[in-house]
């Protein structure tokens, strides 16, 4: 077994590093079993305690999981891997990436001049003008904005929040299906994921309560534009979720409002509900451009102190050159008009595909955001079938933990005139393999 998997080493560190390398290089795949402790100890000539310590280290870092009598296996989302999508084949229409339409993004104009800085910006990490714009941004939706800070994008911000709040082995409640990069990030931080089902109104109250009772110390969810399903909170769902969270006041609630300006939904937020521990993260990459690696964070005083304290020890601050660029774009009236047009356009395109699929009796979900989520029985069959017809969509496996199969279609660049053809091809693919899966 050890030879087959290439596991080697005479110390716990050496053994765990060997397994990590095998996972990173593809020698071990998600779900593959590791040898039992005593067997591997005999093969390597070490004590069972040494192997047990190596496996414990691998578990704490999210690389393997233990399934009781099922033994120790490579995690479905090992921390040394990533749910990176396959390369887009040549000659197909790419509807898999989750990206905005570049035609609806503004031209970025960095500031023409910035004088040299004496020392560092640690004493004044945020530009006052951009901080005020961020406060206005949150205030627009009723989010408390007394305390705001900045980060290098949503994932950078959430990684800092979770690592400052939790310790390895702690559990985080995450949406299922959910943002695939977050599903990679949580185990990479040495944390456990507890999947919580979502529907068209976002994360569901009863599964959330179950996750919190199981011991989740943090919750990460989206109030609107949920990726990949597109759910958005209704007023009723918001009230139900707040009632659940009131039972667990020590839990940190992190809202990822990553496409607040183009989701096509009002999206009432948990941040407006008076929670003791909360944070809402907003980014501009979806509506202003991916090169603007900047996020704004509104949160409670404790969360702010922990976030900024950790940031002070690492990157220190977000580049003032980047902040100047973001501030210039956010305050541009022409850009604001373009973003408003983008939101209307994305809503039209998303609804067009859902409507055309419905004409073929194919159920689809996409109450807000840039994507449509379509349940299927066999993801690979649908993806490959549509590829043969010139479309490239995303298999749902990258986004799922325990929920049934589906595919994700990014509609941001799909004009209504093309949506009908895609829906017809989708129905054709389902018909070709109806005996195997179906819509």
C-alpha positions as CSV (number, residue, x, y, z in Angstrom):
1,X,0.0,0.0,0.0
2,X,2.7,2.5,0.9
3,X,4.6,1.7,-2.3
4,X,1.5,2.1,-4.4
5,X,0.8,5.5,-3.0
6,X,4.4,6.6,-2.7
7,X,4.1,7.2,1.1
8,X,7.5,7.5,2.7
9,X,9.2,9.0,5.8
10,X,10.4,8.0,9.2
11,X,8.9,10.9,11.2
12,X,5.4,12.2,11.5
13,X,6.3,15.3,9.6
14,X,8.0,13.3,6.8
15,X,5.0,10.9,6.4
16,X,2.5,13.8,6.3
17,X,4.6,15.7,3.8
18,X,4.8,12.6,1.6
19,X,1.0,12.2,1.6
20,X,0.5,15.9,1.0
21,X,2.9,15.7,-2.0
22,X,1.0,12.7,-3.4
23,X,-2.3,14.5,-3.2
24,X,-0.9,17.7,-4.8
25,X,0.7,15.7,-7.7
26,X,-2.4,13.6,-8.3
27,X,-1.0,10.3,-7.0
28,X,-3.8,10.3,-4.4
29,X,-7.2,11.5,-5.4
30,X,-10.2,12.6,-3.3
31,X,-11.8,9.5,-1.7
32,X,-8.7,7.3,-2.0
33,X,-8.0,5.4,1.2
34,X,-4.7,5.6,3.2
35,X,-3.2,2.5,4.7
36,X,-4.3,1.6,8.2
37,X,-2.0,3.0,10.8
38,X,-0.4,-0.3,11.9
39,X,0.1,-1.6,8.4
40,X,1.8,1.6,7.2
41,X,3.9,1.6,10.4
42,X,5.1,-1.9,9.7
43,X,5.9,-1.0,6.1
44,X,7.9,2.1,7.0
45,X,9.5,0.6,10.1
46,X,8.2,3.2,12.5
47,X,5.9,3.1,15.5
48,X,2.1,3.3,15.1
49,X,2.2,6.4,17.2
50,X,4.3,8.1,14.5
51,X,1.8,7.3,11.7
52,X,-1.1,8.3,13.9
53,X,0.5,11.7,14.6
54,X,1.0,12.1,10.8
55,X,-2.6,11.3,10.1
56,X,-3.7,13.7,12.9
57,X,-1.7,16.5,11.2
58,X,-3.2,15.7,7.8
59,X,-6.7,15.8,9.3
60,X,-6.1,19.1,11.1
61,X,-5.0,20.6,7.7
62,X,-8.0,19.3,5.8
63,X,-6.1,16.9,3.6
64,X,-7.7,13.7,4.9
65,X,-10.8,12.8,6.8
66,X,-11.5,9.7,9.0
67,X,-14.7,7.8,8.4
68,X,-14.8,5.4,11.4
69,X,-14.6,1.9,10.2
70,X,-14.2,3.3,6.7
71,X,-10.6,4.3,7.6
72,X,-8.8,7.5,6.6
73,X,-9.3,8.8,3.1
74,X,-8.3,11.8,1.1
75,X,-10.8,14.6,1.6
76,X,-13.1,15.5,-1.2
77,X,-11.6,19.0,-1.2
78,X,-8.0,18.5,0.0
79,X,-6.4,21.6,1.2
80,X,-3.5,21.2,-1.2
81,X,-5.8,21.1,-4.2
82,X,-8.3,23.4,-5.8
83,X,-11.6,23.1,-7.6
84,X,-10.1,24.7,-10.6
85,X,-12.2,24.3,-13.7
86,X,-10.9,22.4,-16.7
87,X,-9.6,24.5,-19.6
88,X,-12.1,25.7,-22.1
89,X,-11.9,23.7,-25.3
90,X,-11.4,25.5,-28.5
91,X,-14.4,26.3,-30.7
92,X,-17.0,26.4,-27.9
93,X,-18.9,29.2,-26.3
94,X,-17.7,29.7,-22.7
95,X,-20.6,29.9,-20.2
96,X,-18.7,28.2,-17.3
97,X,-16.6,30.9,-15.7
98,X,-19.0,33.0,-13.7
99,X,-17.5,36.1,-15.1
100,X,-19.2,39.4,-16.1
101,X,-19.6,40.6,-19.6
102,X,-16.5,42.7,-20.4
103,X,-18.6,45.1,-22.5
104,X,-20.4,46.1,-19.3
105,X,-17.2,46.9,-17.4
106,X,-15.7,50.4,-17.2
107,X,-12.3,51.3,-18.5
108,X,-10.0,51.6,-15.5
109,X,-7.8,54.7,-15.1
110,X,-5.2,54.6,-12.4
111,X,-4.2,57.9,-10.9
112,X,-1.6,59.6,-13.1
113,X,0.7,60.7,-10.2
114,X,1.4,59.6,-6.7
115,X,4.2,61.2,-4.7
116,X,6.7,59.0,-2.9
117,X,5.8,57.9,0.6
118,X,8.0,58.4,3.6
119,X,7.9,55.4,5.8
120,X,4.7,53.3,5.6
121,X,0.9,53.6,5.6
122,X,0.4,51.5,8.7
123,X,-0.7,54.6,10.7
124,X,-3.3,55.6,8.0
125,X,-4.1,52.4,6.0
126,X,-7.3,53.7,4.5
127,X,-7.8,56.8,2.3
128,X,-10.5,59.0,3.9
129,X,-12.3,59.5,0.6
130,X,-12.6,55.8,-0.2
131,X,-13.6,55.1,3.4
132,X,-16.5,57.6,3.0
133,X,-17.5,56.0,-0.3
134,X,-17.5,52.6,1.4
135,X,-19.7,53.9,4.2
136,X,-22.2,55.2,1.7
137,X,-22.1,51.9,-0.2
138,X,-23.2,50.0,2.9
139,X,-25.6,52.7,4.2
140,X,-27.5,52.4,0.9
141,X,-28.8,49.0,2.0
142,X,-29.2,49.7,5.7
143,X,-26.0,47.9,6.7
144,X,-24.4,49.5,9.8
145,X,-21.4,51.5,8.6
146,X,-19.8,53.0,11.7
147,X,-16.9,50.6,11.4
148,X,-15.5,49.8,7.9
149,X,-12.1,48.5,6.7
150,X,-10.5,47.2,3.6
151,X,-9.0,43.9,2.3
152,X,-7.5,42.5,-0.9
153,X,-10.7,40.9,-2.2
154,X,-13.4,38.8,-0.6
155,X,-11.5,35.6,-0.1
156,X,-8.5,37.4,1.4
157,X,-11.0,39.1,3.8
158,X,-12.8,35.9,4.7
159,X,-9.5,34.0,5.2
160,X,-8.4,36.6,7.7
161,X,-11.7,36.7,9.5
162,X,-11.9,32.9,9.9
163,X,-8.3,32.4,10.8
164,X,-8.4,35.2,13.4
165,X,-11.6,33.9,14.9
166,X,-11.3,30.1,14.8
167,X,-8.6,27.5,15.6
168,X,-7.8,24.4,13.5
169,X,-10.4,21.8,13.8
170,X,-13.3,24.2,14.4
171,X,-16.3,24.0,12.2
172,X,-17.7,26.5,9.7
173,X,-21.3,26.3,8.3
174,X,-21.1,26.9,4.5
175,X,-23.7,27.0,1.8
176,X,-24.3,23.8,-0.2
177,X,-24.1,24.2,-3.1
178,X,-21.7,27.1,-2.5
179,X,-18.8,29.3,-3.8
180,X,-16.2,26.7,-4.9
181,X,-13.2,28.9,-3.8
182,X,-14.6,29.1,-0.3
183,X,-15.1,25.4,-0.2
184,X,-11.4,25.1,-0.9
185,X,-10.4,27.8,1.5
186,X,-12.1,26.5,4.6
187,X,-10.2,23.1,4.8
188,X,-7.0,24.9,3.7
189,X,-7.3,26.9,6.9
190,X,-7.5,23.6,8.9
191,X,-11.2,24.1,9.5
192,X,-14.1,21.7,9.1
193,X,-17.1,22.4,6.8
194,X,-20.7,21.7,7.8
195,X,-22.8,22.0,4.6
196,X,-26.1,23.8,4.9
197,X,-28.7,23.5,2.1
198,X,-29.8,26.5,0.2
199,X,-32.8,27.2,-2.0
200,X,-34.1,30.2,-4.0
201,X,-34.3,32.3,-0.8
202,X,-30.7,31.5,0.2
203,X,-29.5,29.5,3.1
204,X,-32.2,27.5,4.9
205,X,-33.1,28.0,8.5
206,X,-33.6,24.4,9.8
207,X,-30.3,23.0,8.3
208,X,-28.5,26.1,9.7
209,X,-29.9,25.5,13.2
210,X,-28.7,21.8,12.9
211,X,-25.2,23.0,11.8
212,X,-25.0,25.4,14.7
213,X,-26.1,22.8,17.2
214,X,-23.4,20.5,15.8
215,X,-20.9,23.1,16.8
216,X,-20.2,25.4,13.9
217,X,-18.5,28.5,15.3
218,X,-19.0,30.6,12.1
219,X,-21.4,30.9,9.2
220,X,-20.5,32.2,5.7
221,X,-23.5,32.9,3.4
222,X,-24.7,35.3,0.7
223,X,-27.7,37.6,1.0
224,X,-28.2,37.7,-2.8
225,X,-26.6,36.6,-6.0
226,X,-25.7,33.3,-4.2
227,X,-23.1,31.3,-6.2
228,X,-23.9,29.0,-7.8
229,X,-27.7,28.7,-7.3
230,X,-28.6,32.4,-7.3
231,X,-30.7,32.6,-4.2
232,X,-31.5,35.9,-2.5
233,X,-33.0,36.5,0.9
234,X,-36.7,37.3,1.2
235,X,-37.9,39.4,4.1
236,X,-39.5,36.2,5.6
237,X,-36.3,34.2,5.2
238,X,-34.3,37.0,6.8
239,X,-36.5,37.0,9.8
240,X,-36.3,33.2,10.1
241,X,-32.5,33.2,9.9
242,X,-32.2,36.0,12.5
243,X,-34.4,34.0,14.8
244,X,-32.1,31.0,14.5
245,X,-28.9,33.0,14.9
246,X,-30.3,34.7,18.0
247,X,-30.0,31.3,19.7
248,X,-26.2,31.3,19.1
249,X,-25.0,34.8,19.9
250,X,-21.3,33.7,20.0
251,X,-21.3,32.6,16.3
252,X,-19.6,34.9,13.8
253,X,-21.8,35.5,10.8
254,X,-20.0,36.5,7.6
255,X,-22.1,37.7,4.6
256,X,-20.5,37.6,1.2
257,X,-22.3,40.3,-0.8
258,X,-19.9,40.0,-3.7
259,X,-22.2,41.3,-6.5
260,X,-24.3,43.8,-4.5
261,X,-24.5,46.2,-7.4
262,X,-25.5,43.8,-10.2
263,X,-27.4,41.0,-8.5
264,X,-30.8,42.2,-9.6
265,X,-32.2,41.8,-6.1
266,X,-32.7,44.1,-3.1
267,X,-31.3,41.4,-0.8
268,X,-32.1,42.3,2.8
269,X,-29.1,41.5,4.9
270,X,-28.4,39.7,8.1
271,X,-26.1,42.6,8.9
272,X,-29.1,44.8,9.5
273,X,-30.5,42.5,12.2
274,X,-28.5,43.6,15.2
275,X,-26.3,40.5,15.5
276,X,-23.5,40.7,18.1
277,X,-20.9,39.1,15.9
278,X,-21.2,39.9,12.2
279,X,-19.3,41.0,9.1
280,X,-20.4,41.9,5.6
281,X,-17.9,41.8,2.7
282,X,-18.3,43.6,-0.6
283,X,-16.1,43.5,-3.6
284,X,-16.0,45.4,-6.9
285,X,-14.5,42.8,-9.2
286,X,-17.8,41.6,-10.7
287,X,-19.1,45.1,-11.7
288,X,-15.9,47.2,-12.0
289,X,-13.2,44.7,-13.1
290,X,-11.2,41.7,-11.8
291,X,-8.0,43.8,-11.5
292,X,-9.4,45.8,-8.7
293,X,-8.5,43.4,-5.9
294,X,-10.2,45.4,-3.2
295,X,-12.9,44.6,-0.7
296,X,-14.8,46.7,1.8
297,X,-15.8,45.2,5.2
298,X,-18.4,46.4,7.6
299,X,-18.5,44.6,11.0
300,X,-18.8,44.7,14.7
301,X,-16.0,46.2,16.9
302,X,-14.4,42.9,17.9
303,X,-14.3,41.5,14.4
304,X,-12.8,44.8,13.1
305,X,-10.1,44.7,15.7
306,X,-9.2,41.1,15.0
307,X,-9.2,41.6,11.2
308,X,-7.1,44.7,11.2
309,X,-4.8,43.3,13.9
310,X,-4.0,40.3,11.7
311,X,-3.7,42.4,8.6
312,X,-1.2,44.7,10.3
313,X,1.0,41.7,10.9
314,X,0.8,40.5,7.3
315,X,0.3,42.8,4.3
316,X,-0.3,45.9,6.5
317,X,-2.6,47.8,4.2
318,X,-4.2,47.8,0.8
319,X,-2.1,49.7,-1.8
320,X,-3.0,53.4,-1.8
321,X,-2.5,53.3,-5.6
322,X,-5.2,50.7,-5.8
323,X,-7.4,52.7,-3.4
324,X,-7.1,55.8,-5.5
325,X,-8.1,53.9,-8.5
326,X,-11.1,52.4,-6.8
327,X,-12.2,55.7,-5.4
328,X,-12.0,57.3,-8.8
329,X,-14.2,54.7,-10.4
330,X,-16.7,54.5,-7.6
331,X,-17.3,58.3,-7.7
332,X,-17.7,58.5,-11.5
333,X,-21.3,59.2,-12.6
334,X,-20.8,57.6,-16.0
335,X,-19.5,54.4,-14.3
336,X,-22.5,54.4,-12.0
337,X,-24.8,54.6,-15.0
338,X,-22.9,51.7,-16.7
339,X,-23.2,49.6,-13.6
340,X,-27.0,50.2,-13.4
341,X,-27.3,49.2,-17.1
342,X,-25.3,46.1,-16.4
343,X,-27.6,45.1,-13.6
344,X,-30.6,45.4,-15.9
345,X,-28.9,43.5,-18.7
346,X,-27.8,40.6,-16.5
347,X,-31.3,40.3,-15.0
348,X,-32.8,40.2,-18.5
349,X,-30.3,37.6,-19.7
350,X,-30.7,35.3,-16.7
351,X,-34.5,35.4,-16.9
352,X,-34.4,34.8,-20.6
353,X,-32.6,31.5,-20.2
354,X,-34.8,30.3,-17.3
355,X,-37.8,31.1,-19.4
356,X,-36.6,29.2,-22.5
357,X,-35.6,26.2,-20.3
358,X,-39.1,26.3,-18.8
359,X,-40.6,26.0,-22.3
360,X,-38.8,22.7,-22.5
361,X,-40.0,21.7,-19.0
362,X,-36.5,22.0,-17.6
363,X,-36.5,23.4,-14.1
364,X,-33.8,26.0,-13.4
365,X,-32.8,28.3,-10.5
366,X,-31.5,31.8,-10.7
367,X,-33.4,34.4,-8.6
368,X,-30.5,36.8,-8.8
369,X,-26.8,37.1,-9.9
370,X,-25.0,36.0,-13.0
371,X,-25.7,32.3,-13.1
372,X,-28.4,29.7,-13.6
373,X,-28.3,26.4,-11.7
374,X,-30.0,23.4,-13.5
375,X,-30.5,20.1,-11.7
376,X,-29.6,17.0,-13.7
377,X,-29.0,13.4,-13.1
378,X,-25.6,13.1,-14.8
379,X,-23.4,16.2,-14.9
380,X,-20.7,14.7,-17.2
381,X,-23.3,13.6,-19.7
382,X,-24.8,17.1,-19.9
383,X,-21.5,18.9,-20.0
384,X,-20.1,16.7,-22.7
385,X,-23.3,16.7,-24.7
386,X,-23.5,20.5,-24.8
387,X,-19.8,20.7,-25.6
388,X,-20.5,18.7,-28.7
389,X,-23.1,21.3,-29.6
390,X,-20.7,24.2,-29.1
391,X,-21.5,25.2,-25.5
392,X,-19.2,24.9,-22.5
393,X,-20.9,25.0,-19.0
394,X,-19.7,24.0,-15.5
395,X,-20.4,20.7,-13.9
396,X,-21.9,21.2,-10.5
397,X,-19.4,18.9,-8.6
398,X,-17.1,21.9,-8.0
399,X,-19.8,23.6,-6.0
400,X,-21.5,20.7,-4.2
401,X,-20.8,18.8,-1.0
402,X,-24.0,16.8,-0.3
403,X,-26.6,18.2,-2.6
404,X,-27.7,16.4,-5.8
405,X,-26.0,16.9,-9.2
406,X,-26.6,20.0,-11.3
407,X,-24.8,22.2,-13.8
408,X,-24.1,25.9,-13.6
409,X,-24.5,28.2,-16.6
410,X,-23.2,31.7,-16.6
411,X,-25.7,34.0,-18.3
412,X,-23.8,37.3,-18.0
413,X,-22.7,37.2,-21.6
414,X,-25.6,35.2,-23.0
415,X,-27.9,37.4,-25.0
416,X,-31.6,36.5,-25.0
417,X,-31.4,35.7,-28.8
418,X,-28.9,32.9,-28.0
419,X,-30.7,31.7,-24.9
420,X,-33.4,29.9,-26.9
421,X,-30.9,28.0,-28.9
422,X,-29.0,26.9,-25.8
423,X,-32.3,25.8,-24.1
424,X,-33.2,23.8,-27.2
425,X,-29.7,22.1,-27.3
426,X,-30.0,21.4,-23.5
427,X,-33.3,19.7,-24.1
428,X,-31.8,17.7,-27.0
429,X,-28.9,16.5,-24.8
430,X,-31.4,15.4,-22.1
431,X,-33.5,13.6,-24.7
432,X,-30.4,11.7,-26.2
433,X,-29.6,10.2,-22.8
434,X,-33.0,10.1,-21.1
435,X,-32.6,6.4,-20.1
436,X,-29.4,7.4,-18.2
437,X,-30.4,10.6,-16.5
438,X,-32.9,13.2,-17.7
439,X,-33.9,16.7,-16.7
